[in-house]
Amino acid sequence: MMKPPLLFALLLALVFLSPVAFAQQAEPAITIILKDGKAVPTATIKRSGSNVMVPVQIGTSMGEIGYPVANIVRIDFPEPPEIKEARDLLTKGKTADVVNKLKPVLHAQQPYQDVSGNWWQEAAQVNLIALVTDGRDAEADELIAQLEKSSADPDILMLAKVLRAASAARKGEHERYLSVFDAAIRQSKNRETLANAWLNKGHCHFALGQWEPAIMAYLRLPVFYADQKLLLPAAQLGSGRAMAGLGDSASASEKYKELIEAFPRSAEASFAKSELEKLTNNPPNP
């Protein structure tokens, strides 16, 4: 029978050693897929030049082994929860919070921009929409340049082009940039790109006082791109304002009410309430 002092000593050793053991046996969250078919699971990685470094146990010590990026098919990262949280914030119009929320994701994923499987590009796209919406044009242009440099994906490049045109059009050259949105609509099959192109086409027509084309562009989103929830509040508000510009106050009021009901916490809902109040207090002459 084991003596109590010895048993106590063994239990004490387990208490102090267990964090180390658990750390070493932690379930890998990242998997590197190599061109030779090998899968390398790991809890952490870091970038060093043209290599991705992975910690390995060497005897009683920890070391590192490097895998050349040229030999990597992709890295399967877990999706950062901040991206979903940022999308939710964007639907509420909290664009500054979106940018702050995504900063750590962009920083952590930036070293792997050139490796398939990274989340940098998706985080950058959400961040870019927030910057463009917030009128932070200099930051948006810088991020667009990074997207264009880091990606060969034609869909991402077209989205970057559309958002660059959206940022520029807001400075007053609405007619000039309509052609960019029309080209994207003709050429792209990506739903996010198309939704952004239609929305910003609507903005341009609205700024030019072209109410009917603006309405047709805006209404494309709830009809054909209802899954692009980040853009729906702006499209609903735009269509309501364009209907009001056309003199159709009843339809405008209906659109404002739909927006307030569907997206009550969005920034656009606040504008819709204000516009609806104006129509209620100042009905058009019969």
N, C-alpha and C positions, 0 to 999 in steps of 0.2 A: 504493500500500500504506500502511495506517495506521501511523504511527510508534508505537513501544512506549510512550513517555511518554503519548501521547494515549490509547492503548488502556487503559493502566493507570488513567488518570484517569476514563475512562468506566466501567470496571469498579468502581472505588471509589465512584463516584456511585451505581451500581446497588445496591451493598451497603447504602449508607446510606439510599437512598430506598425500597428494597423493602418495609420494614415499613409505611411510609405507604401505598404502593400496595396492598399486601395488605389492610391495614385497610379501605381504601376499597372494595376489591373483594370483601370477605368475603361469603360467601353469606348472604343474609337469613334470619334464623331466625323472624321474626315477619311476619305478613301482616294488614294492616288491610283489612277488606271494607267498603266504603262503600255507602250506600243507592242511589247512582247506578250501582252495578255495578262501579265501579273498585276494583282491588286494589292496595294500597300495600305492597310488600315493604320491610322494614327490619331492620337488625341490632339496633337498640335503640329504645326509646321511653321517654317519661316523661309523667306526668300533671301538668297545670297547670290547676287549676280545672275548667272544663267542657270543656277541650280535651285531646287527646292529641297530644303534641309528637313530631315525627320529625326527625332530623338530615338536612340536605340540603347538597349542595355548591353554593356560590355563588361563582363565579369560583375564586379560589385559597383561599378561606376556607370554613369550615363555618358554616352557619346552621341555623335551625329553621323548620318549618312546622307549624301547628296544625290539627288536624281536630276539629271539634266532636263530642262524644260523641253528640249528637242525630242526627248524620249517619252514625253508624257502625252497621252491622248486627252485626258481631262482630269480635273480634281473635283470630286463630289463633296462639296461643302454643304453643311446643313443650312437651310434658309434662315437668315438672320430675322428674328421676330420684329426687329425695328422697321423692316420694310412694310409689313402689313400695318403696323402701328402708324407709320408715316402716311400710308394711303388713307387710313381712317381719319387722320388729322387733316389731310388735304380736302376730304369731302366736307369737312367742317369749316374750311376756309382758314385754318390755322397754319398759314404758309411758313411763318417764321419758325414755328415749332417743328415743322417737317424738316427744314434745313438743319436745325440743331439735332433732331433725332437721328438723321442719317449721317452726320459727320463721322461718328466712330465706325460705321459700316464702310463708308467710302475709304477711310484711312486704313482699316484692316484688310480690305479687299484690293486696294490699289496695287500692291506688289504683284497681283496675279491677273491683271487686266489682259495679259497676252496668253492666258491659259484658259481653255474651255472649261466651263463649270463654275466660273467665278460669279459672284453676285454684284460686282461693282457696277456693271452696265445697267442692271435693273434698278439698283439704288440710284444711280446717276440719272436715269430717265425720270423717276419720281421726283428727285430733287430738282431736276431741270424744269419740270412743269411748275413746281412751287416757285422757283426763281422767276420764271417768265410771268406767272400770274401776279407775283409781287412787284413786278417792274424792276427787278434787280438785274438790269441788262448786262452790266459789265461782268458780273459773276456768271450769268447765264452763258455769255459768249465764251468765257474761259472754259466752262464745263463742256460746252458744245465742241470746242476745239479738242478737248481731251477725248470725247466720245469718237470724234471723227478720226483721231490718231490711233486710238486703241482698237477700233473695230473694223473688220472688213465686211460685216453683215450689212447687206444693202438696205434691210428694213430699218436698222438702227441709224444708218447714215441718212436715210430719207426722213426719219423722224427728227433727227438733229437739224436737217435742212428746213423742215416745216417750222420747228420751234425757233430757229434763228430768224426766219421770215416773220413769224408772229411777233417776236421781240422788236424787229425793225419796223414793222407795219404800224405798231402803236405810236411811233414817232411822227406819223402823219402821211406816209407814202402808201396809203391803202390800195390804191388802184394798181400800183407797180407790183405789189406782192401777191395779188390775186392769181397771177400766172403760176407762181410757185405752188400754191395750194391746188390749183387745177391740175398741174403736172403730177403732183403726188397722188391725187385722186385717180388719175388715169393709170399711173404706173405701179402703185403699191397695192399689195394684197394684205398688208398687216393692219389689223383692226385698230390698233392704237394710233398708228400713223394716219389712217383714213379718218378716224373720229376727230383727231386734232386738226386735220386739214379742213374738214367740213366746218368745224366750230370756228376756226379763224377766218375761213371764207365768209361765214356769217358776220363775224365782227367787222370785216372790211366793208361788206355791202351795207351794214348798219351805219358805219361811220360816213359812208358816202350818201346816206339817205335813200338807199335803194331797198325799200322795205320788203317788197315781195321776194326778191332773190335772197335777202337775209333770212326771211321766214323759212323759205324752202331749204336753205343750208342748215339752219338751226334744227329744224324738225327731223332732219336725217338722223340725228343722234338718238332721240328716244325711240324712233321707229326701227332703225337698222343697227344701232350700236348701244343698245340698252345695257350691255355688260360693261361699258366704259363709264362706270359710275362716277369716276373722278371729274368727268367733263359734263355730266348731265345737268347739274345745277346751273352752270353758266349758259348752256344751250337753252334751258327752260326760261331763264331770265331774259336772254337775248330775244327769244321768239316772242315773249310777252311784250317787251319794249318795242319790237318791230311792228307787232300788231297794233299797239297803241299809236305808233307813228303813222300807220296806215289809216288810223281813225276807227279801227275795230275795237272799241273799248270792251265790249262783252267778251270777245275772244281773249283779249289781253288779261282781263280780270280772271278768266278761267285758268289761263296759264300760270298766273301768279299764285292762285289758290293751289293748283297742282304742285307747284314747286314748294310752297310752304308746307303742304301735307307730306310730300315725299322726302324732302330734305330739310326738316325743321331747324336743324342745328348748323346749316350751311351759311356762309357769309351772304350768298345770293338770296337766301330766304329773308334776311333782314332788309335787303334792297326791295324785294318783292312786296313786303309788307308796306314799305314806304310808298311804292308806286301804286299799290292797291288803295291805300288811304287817299292818295291824290285823286284817283279816279272816282272814289266814293264821294269825296267832298266837293269835287269839281266835275260833275258829269258833263259830257259834251252836249252841246245844244242840239235839239232834235231837228 
